[in-house]
Amino acid sequence: MPNTPRKPTRHWPSRLAPSSLCGRFFSGLVILLLLALLAIILTGKLIVLPKLLVHERDDALGELNRLDRVIHTDLHYLATTTKDWAAWDDTYAFIQGKQNDYPVRNFSFEMFNDMDYDLMLFFTPELELHWTAGIDSNTGNFSSCPDLTQRCSWAAPLASLARDKLANRAVVEIDHNLEGEPETNFLLVNDGQVFNVAAHAIHHTDDTGPSEGWLVQLQVLDEAWVEKISTQTALAMQFQLGQQEDLGTPSIEPISDEQLIARKQLSGTDVPVQIGIKIHRSNFMERLAAMRYSQLWTAGLLATVILLVLVLLERTVLLPLRQLARFTREARAEINEATLSSALLERRDEVGELAREFTHLIQQQRMKRTSLENLSLTDHLTGLANRRCFDDRLKALFNKVEHKGQPVAAILFDVDHFKAYNDRYGHQAGDQCLIMLSDSAQRTVSSEAGADALLARIGGEEFAVILPGVEETQAVELAEAIRRGIEALVLRHEGAARGFVTISCGLSYLPRISEASSSDLLKTADDALYRAKEGGRNQVVRAAVSPAQD
């Protein structure tokens, strides 16, 4: 039957046409997907993102407040050490002028450096300066003086500011035992530098006696102090003077996608000092990334659901219909190529039943065709390969480039005096003899030759073996094994010299396939077979001259 041209397969653009069932489903699901994506985007932008920003601001304010507490704890430590110095009998005696060696015994560069002080001022109850000792923050020189002249002149501005601060506080002549410890802690600004100042009334160690003046200690809040606080808090701290109008609410400003800066006025002081920190926005970015991943996953899930719905529609309805239509066309035009998918064949509905019946029909036709092909390549009597199969294999062997450098051997053998055998015992016995001989030879070839070896019946009582990739000695041994195996059958043949059936073998060998043609190989083997018969039969004769030398 002539082949009928196949109709073109419908592709996705045509399947998604508005008039098609798939197109209608697709349009509705796409609209649903777009609405869902819009809802996801608006939810993230209008609800989730503002909450993330509020959470980030709360975290930043929490860190600012923690920094504020740490700073006040550090500043108050100076007040604690000031109290220790002021509530000491030696200091009480010194302010009364009774221990002139007090400065020598207690003040030194090492002491101030170790205790992290910069200046100590001793005032009388009338706020007259009694003694000054400290390290000039500008020069790094230590000095200890009873007044503010010469070496201690650098402390004059600080002493004046401290005196004014004390004078403005209503603590003069307050009795320590009745009113509690008259101590104070405040900040001063001098020449652009901020100082932490702690003052405490001087009295006896056992809290007796009236106050004999004030001890004031100052600590410069410089870069070293900022670095110390940063280390303690693990925060990138900023500490700077601001303007009086800056004393407002805390400010939090992103400076990049990775960092933000938070600032506020240091609490508990009227000095316009701003503290600030740079905070990595890792938590915010992680939450933002999590939100976006959630949106993407949700969108992906929706898209996947839509895709699965379309695939389900395609597989359960549309594809089976198209497959059956194509199958009927192919079965009519070229039935050997008609196929159906396993999914369609496994269906338990009417479509699946119809598909299975058509498939059974195709399988029967293919089995018949395969049987015919096997018959055309197989000898009907012995079941061996026939002459056509042998010639095809030999031709393919000599034509393949990869075999050109390999050796090859050919064995031709036939039954001695077989015509006499047929004449004496009949053709039916002759056929049975050939079957037994072929079975014996096939067993020998299968057990002793490689998988590439081929045994074929190429004539009435003539057989051939093709042996690619073997040495000549191996080919000779196989030929002898075939001859001995048939001889061992001891099939009665009164017309033969030995009284039983024997064979004669001719063998030809090529060291390399490229050295000669297949016809040369067979001709040489046939000549060797002729010499075996001339030489008395029941023997193996090798070719006297290889085909390459003819």
C-alpha positions in Angstrom: 0.0 0.0 0.0 1.5 3.4 -0.9 2.4 5.6 2.0 -0.1 8.3 2.9 1.5 11.7 3.8 1.2 12.4 7.5 -0.8 15.3 8.7 1.4 17.9 10.5 1.4 17.5 14.3 -0.3 20.3 16.2 2.2 22.3 18.2 1.6 24.3 21.4 0.6 27.6 19.8 -2.2 26.0 17.9 -3.2 23.9 21.0 -3.5 27.1 23.0 -5.8 28.8 20.6 -8.8 30.5 22.2 -11.1 28.1 20.5 -9.4 25.0 21.9 -10.2 23.4 25.2 -6.5 23.7 26.3 -6.6 27.4 25.4 -9.6 28.1 27.5 -8.2 26.4 30.6 -4.8 28.1 30.0 -6.4 31.6 29.8 -8.4 31.1 33.0 -5.4 29.8 35.0 -3.1 32.5 33.8 -5.6 35.2 35.0 -5.8 33.4 38.3 -2.0 33.3 38.5 -1.6 37.0 37.8 -4.2 37.9 40.5 -2.4 35.7 43.0 1.0 37.3 42.1 -0.5 40.8 42.5 -1.8 39.8 45.9 1.5 38.4 47.0 3.4 41.6 45.9 0.9 43.9 47.6 1.0 41.9 50.8 4.8 42.0 50.9 5.0 45.7 50.1 2.1 47.1 52.2 2.1 44.7 55.2 5.3 42.6 55.6 7.9 45.2 54.6 6.6 48.0 57.0 6.7 45.5 59.8 10.2 44.5 59.0 11.3 48.2 59.0 9.6 48.7 62.4 11.3 45.7 63.7 14.7 46.9 62.4 14.1 50.3 64.0 13.2 48.7 67.3 16.4 46.6 67.2 18.5 49.7 66.4 16.8 51.7 69.3 17.5 48.7 71.6 21.2 48.8 70.7 21.3 52.6 71.2 19.8 52.2 74.6 22.2 49.5 75.5 25.1 51.6 74.4 23.7 54.5 76.5 23.6 52.3 79.6 27.1 51.0 79.0 28.4 54.6 78.7 26.7 55.7 81.9 28.1 52.6 83.7 31.5 53.6 82.5 31.1 57.2 83.4 29.7 56.3 86.9 32.8 54.2 87.5 34.8 57.5 87.7 32.4 58.6 90.5 33.0 55.4 92.4 36.8 55.8 92.3 36.4 59.5 93.2 34.5 58.5 96.3 37.2 56.1 97.2 39.8 58.9 97.1 37.6 61.4 98.8 36.4 59.2 101.7 40.0 58.5 102.9 41.6 59.7 106.0 44.9 60.6 104.2 42.9 62.8 101.7 41.1 64.4 104.6 44.4 65.2 106.3 45.9 66.4 103.1 43.1 68.9 102.4 43.7 70.2 106.0 47.4 70.7 105.2 48.6 68.0 107.5 50.3 65.6 105.0 52.6 67.5 102.7 54.0 64.3 101.2 50.6 63.1 100.0 51.2 64.2 96.4 54.5 62.5 96.2 53.2 59.3 97.7 50.1 59.0 95.6 50.4 60.9 92.3 52.5 59.7 89.3 52.3 59.4 85.6 51.9 55.6 86.0 49.0 56.0 88.5 47.0 58.3 86.2 47.7 56.2 83.2 46.7 52.9 84.9 43.6 54.4 86.5 42.5 56.1 83.3 42.4 59.5 85.0 43.4 62.7 83.3 43.1 65.3 86.1 42.5 65.5 89.9 41.5 68.8 91.5 41.3 69.3 95.3 39.0 72.2 96.4 38.5 73.7 99.9 35.0 74.1 101.2 35.2 77.7 99.9 36.0 76.2 96.4 39.6 77.5 96.5 42.0 75.2 94.6 44.2 73.3 97.0 46.1 71.0 94.6 46.2 70.0 90.9 47.6 66.8 89.5 47.2 65.1 86.1 48.3 64.5 82.5 48.0 67.1 79.9 45.9 65.5 77.1 47.6 67.6 74.5 51.2 67.0 75.4 51.0 63.8 77.5 53.1 65.4 80.2 52.4 64.7 83.9 52.4 67.6 86.4 51.5 68.0 90.1 51.2 71.5 91.5 49.6 73.5 94.4 48.4 76.1 92.0 47.6 76.7 88.3 50.9 78.4 87.4 53.7 77.2 85.3 53.5 73.4 84.8 49.9 73.1 85.7 48.6 76.1 83.8 47.1 73.8 81.2 44.5 72.7 83.8 43.3 76.3 84.5 40.3 76.2 82.1 39.1 72.8 83.4 39.5 73.9 87.0 37.5 77.1 86.3 34.7 75.1 84.7 34.6 72.6 87.5 34.5 75.3 90.1 31.6 77.0 88.4 29.8 73.8 88.2 30.2 73.1 91.9 29.3 76.6 92.8 26.0 76.3 91.0 25.0 73.2 93.0 23.4 73.5 96.4 25.8 71.2 98.2 28.0 73.5 100.2 28.0 72.8 104.0 25.7 69.8 103.6 26.5 67.4 106.4 27.4 64.0 105.0 26.0 62.0 107.8 22.6 63.7 107.7 22.0 64.2 104.0 23.8 61.3 102.3 26.9 61.5 100.1 27.1 64.8 98.3 28.6 63.4 95.1 27.9 64.4 91.5 28.8 63.2 88.0 28.6 65.5 84.9 30.2 66.3 81.5 32.2 69.4 80.6 33.3 70.7 77.2 36.7 72.4 76.9 38.4 73.3 73.6 36.2 70.8 71.7 37.0 68.0 74.0 34.4 66.3 76.2 35.4 65.4 79.8 33.7 63.1 82.2 33.7 64.8 85.6 33.1 63.2 89.0 33.0 65.2 92.3 32.7 64.0 95.9 32.9 65.7 99.2 36.1 65.0 101.2 35.5 63.3 104.6 36.9 60.7 107.0 36.9 57.0 106.0 34.5 56.2 108.8 32.0 58.8 107.6 32.7 61.1 110.6 33.5 64.8 110.6 32.2 67.6 108.4 33.2 67.8 104.7 36.6 69.6 104.2 36.1 70.3 100.5 35.8 68.6 97.2 37.7 66.1 95.2 37.1 66.5 91.4 38.4 63.9 88.9 38.3 64.4 85.1 38.6 61.9 82.3 38.8 62.9 78.7 36.4 61.1 76.4 38.8 60.7 73.5 39.2 58.2 70.7 40.8 55.6 73.0 37.8 55.8 75.3 35.4 55.4 72.3 37.4 52.4 71.1 37.2 50.9 74.6 33.4 51.3 74.7 33.1 49.9 71.2 35.1 46.8 72.2 32.9 46.3 75.3 29.6 46.6 73.3 30.8 45.1 70.0 29.3 48.1 68.3 30.8 50.6 65.9 30.3 53.6 68.2 30.3 57.2 67.2 30.7 60.0 69.9 30.6 63.6 69.0 29.4 67.1 70.0 26.3 68.3 68.4 24.2 71.5 68.4 21.7 72.3 71.0 18.9 72.1 68.5 19.9 68.5 67.8 18.6 67.3 71.1 15.5 65.6 69.6 14.3 62.2 69.1 16.6 59.4 68.0 17.3 59.2 64.2 17.8 56.0 62.3 18.9 56.3 58.7 20.0 53.6 56.2 23.3 54.5 54.6 23.3 51.5 52.3 21.6 48.2 51.7 24.1 46.7 54.2 24.3 49.3 56.9 22.3 51.9 58.8 23.3 54.5 61.3 21.4 55.2 64.5 21.9 58.4 66.6 20.6 59.8 69.8 21.4 62.4 72.5 23.3 60.9 75.4 20.8 60.7 78.3 21.3 62.4 81.7 23.3 65.4 80.5 22.6 68.9 79.2 25.8 68.8 77.1 24.7 68.2 73.4 26.6 65.0 73.0 25.4 62.6 70.3 26.1 58.9 70.4 25.7 56.8 67.3 26.3 53.3 66.0 26.6 51.7 62.6 24.6 48.6 62.4 24.8 45.9 59.8 21.4 45.2 58.4 22.0 41.5 58.2 18.9 40.6 60.2 16.7 42.9 58.1 18.2 41.7 54.9 17.8 38.0 56.0 14.1 38.7 56.8 13.7 40.6 53.6 15.3 37.8 51.7 13.1 35.3 53.5 10.0 37.3 52.5 11.1 37.4 48.9 12.0 33.7 48.9 8.6 33.0 50.3 7.0 35.1 47.6 9.0 33.4 44.9 8.2 30.0 46.3 4.5 30.9 46.5 4.6 32.2 43.0 6.5 29.1 41.8 4.0 26.9 43.6 1.1 28.6 41.9 2.8 28.4 38.5 3.6 24.7 39.2 0.0 24.0 40.1 -1.2 25.7 36.9 1.4 23.8 34.9 0.3 20.5 36.5 -3.3 21.2 35.7 -2.4 21.9 32.1 -0.2 18.8 31.9 -3.0 16.7 33.5 -5.5 18.1 30.9 -3.0 17.4 28.2 -2.2 13.8 29.3 -5.7 12.7 30.3 -7.8 14.3 27.5 -6.0 16.0 24.7 -2.9 13.8 24.2 -4.8 10.5 24.1 -7.1 12.0 21.5 -4.2 13.1 19.3 -2.4 9.8 19.8 -5.4 7.8 18.7 -5.8 10.0 15.7 -2.2 9.7 14.7 -2.2 6.0 15.4 -5.1 5.4 13.0 -3.4 7.4 10.3 -0.1 5.5 10.7 -1.8 2.2 11.0 -3.5 2.8 7.7 -0.5 4.2 5.9 2.5 2.3 7.4 1.4 0.0 10.1 4.9 -1.2 11.1 5.7 2.2 12.5 2.4 2.8 14.4 3.1 3.1 18.2 1.2 4.2 21.3 2.5 5.5 24.6 2.5 3.2 27.6 0.4 5.7 29.5 -2.3 5.4 27.0 -2.1 1.6 26.9 -2.3 1.4 30.7 -5.6 3.4 30.9 -8.5 1.4 32.2 -11.2 3.3 30.3 -12.6 2.9 26.8 -9.8 4.8 25.2 -7.2 2.5 26.8 -9.2 -0.6 25.7 -9.3 0.7 22.1 -5.6 1.5 22.2 -4.7 -2.0 23.4 -6.7 -3.7 20.7 -5.0 -1.7 18.0 -1.6 -2.5 19.6 -2.3 -6.2 19.6 -3.1 -6.0 15.9 0.2 -4.2 15.2 2.2 -6.7 17.3 0.7 -9.6 15.3 1.7 -8.0 12.0 5.3 -7.3 13.4 5.7 -10.9 14.6 4.8 -12.1 11.1 7.3 -9.8 9.6 10.0 -10.8 12.0 9.3 -14.4 11.4 9.7 -13.9 7.6 13.0 -12.1 8.1 14.3 -14.9 10.3 13.3 -17.4 7.7 15.2 -15.5 5.1 18.4 -15.6 7.1 18.2 -19.1 8.7 18.6 -22.5 7.2 15.2 -24.2 7.6 16.7 -27.7 8.2 19.6 -27.1 10.7 18.6 -23.8 12.2 22.0 -22.4 11.4 22.7 -19.1 9.5 22.1 -19.6 5.8 24.3 -18.4 2.8 22.6 -15.0 2.7 23.3 -14.4 6.4 26.9 -15.6 6.0 27.6 -13.4 3.0 26.1 -10.3 4.8 28.2 -10.9 7.9 31.4 -11.4 5.9 30.7 -8.3 3.8 30.1 -6.2 6.9 33.3 -7.5 8.5 35.4 -6.5 5.5 33.7 -3.1 5.1 34.1 -1.8 8.6 37.1 0.4 9.1 37.7 -0.6 12.7 38.2 -4.2 11.5 40.9 -3.5 8.9 43.8 -4.2 11.1 42.4 -7.4 12.7 43.1 -11.0 11.6 40.4 -13.2 10.2 40.1 -16.9 9.4 37.6 -18.9 7.4 36.8 -22.6 7.7 35.0 -24.5 4.9 34.0 -28.1 5.5 31.6 -30.6 3.9 30.5 -34.2 4.5 32.7 -36.9 2.9 30.8 -39.1 0.4 27.5 -37.5 1.4 25.9 -38.3 -2.0 26.6 -42.0 -1.4 25.0 -41.6 2.1 21.8 -40.3 0.6 21.7 -42.9 -2.0 22.2 -45.7 0.5 20.1 -44.5 3.4 17.6 -42.1 1.8 17.2 -38.3 1.9 15.3 -38.4 5.2 18.3 -40.0 6.9 20.6 -37.6 5.1 18.7 -34.7 6.5 18.9 -36.2 10.0 22.6 -36.6 9.5 23.0 -33.0 8.5 21.1 -31.9 11.6 23.3 -34.0 13.9 26.5 -32.7 12.3 25.4 -29.1 12.5 24.4 -29.5 16.2 27.9 -30.9 17.0 29.7 -28.2 15.0 27.5 -25.5 16.7 28.4 -26.8 20.2 32.1 -26.8 19.3 32.0 -23.2 17.9 29.9 -21.9 20.8 32.3 -23.4 23.4 35.7 -22.7 21.8 35.2 -19.7 19.6 34.4 -16.1 20.4 31.0 -14.5 20.3 31.8 -13.0 16.9 32.2 -16.4 15.3 29.5 -17.5 12.8 28.7 -21.0 11.7 26.5 -21.2 8.6 25.2 -23.8 6.2 26.1 -22.4 2.7 25.3 -25.4 0.6 23.7 -28.9 0.6 26.4 -30.6 2.8 28.8 -27.7 2.9 29.3 -25.5 6.0 31.4 -22.4 6.7 32.8 -20.7 9.8 34.0 -17.1 9.9 36.4 -16.3 12.8 37.3 -12.6 13.2 40.1 -11.6 15.6 41.7 -15.0 16.1 45.3 -16.3 15.6 45.9 -18.9 13.0 46.7 -21.6 15.6 43.3 -21.0 17.2 41.5 -21.4 13.9 43.3 -24.7 13.2 42.5 -26.0 16.7 38.8 -25.1 16.2 38.7 -26.8 12.8 40.3 -29.9 14.3 37.8 -29.8 17.2 34.9 -29.6 14.7 36.3 -32.6 12.8 36.9 -34.6 15.9 33.5 -33.8 17.3 31.7 -35.0 14.2 34.0 -38.1 14.0 33.1 -38.9 17.6 29.4 -39.2 16.6 30.3 -42.4 14.7 27.4 -42.1 12.4 27.2 -45.3 10.3 28.2 -44.8 6.7 29.1 -48.1 4.9 30.0 -46.2 1.8 32.8 -44.4 3.5 36.3 -45.7 3.9 36.1 -45.7 7.8 32.6 -46.9 8.0 31.2 -43.8 9.6 30.5 -40.2 8.6 33.5 -37.8 8.5 34.2 -34.3 7.2 37.0 -32.5 5.3 38.0 -29.0 6.3 39.8 -26.2 4.4 41.2 -23.2 6.3 42.3 -19.8 5.1 43.9 -17.1 7.3 44.5 -13.4 6.9 46.8 -11.6 9.4 45.0 -8.4 8.5 41.6 -8.0 6.9 42.9 -5.1 4.8 45.3 -7.4 2.9 42.7 -9.1 0.7 39.0 -9.3 -0.1 36.4 -11.6 1.3 36.3 -13.5 -2.0 40.0 -14.1 -1.8 39.6 -15.5 1.7 36.8 -17.9 0.7 38.6 -19.0 -2.5 41.7 -19.9 -0.6 39.7 -21.8 2.0 37.9 -23.6 -0.8 41.2 -24.6 -2.4 42.4 -25.9 0.9 39.1 -28.0 1.2 39.7 -29.4 -2.2 43.2 -30.5 -1.2 41.8 -32.1 2.0 39.5 -34.2 -0.2 42.3 -35.1 -2.6 44.5 -36.0 0.3 42.2 -38.7 1.7 39.4 -36.7 3.5 38.7 -36.6 7.2 41.4 -34.0 7.8 42.1 -30.2 8.1 44.2 -28.6 5.5 45.5 -25.0 5.8 45.8 -22.8 2.8 49.3 -23.2 1.3 49.5 -19.5 0.3 47.7 -16.7 2.1 45.5 -14.5 -0.1 47.8 -11.6 0.3 50.5 -13.4 -1.6 48.4 -14.7 -4.5 
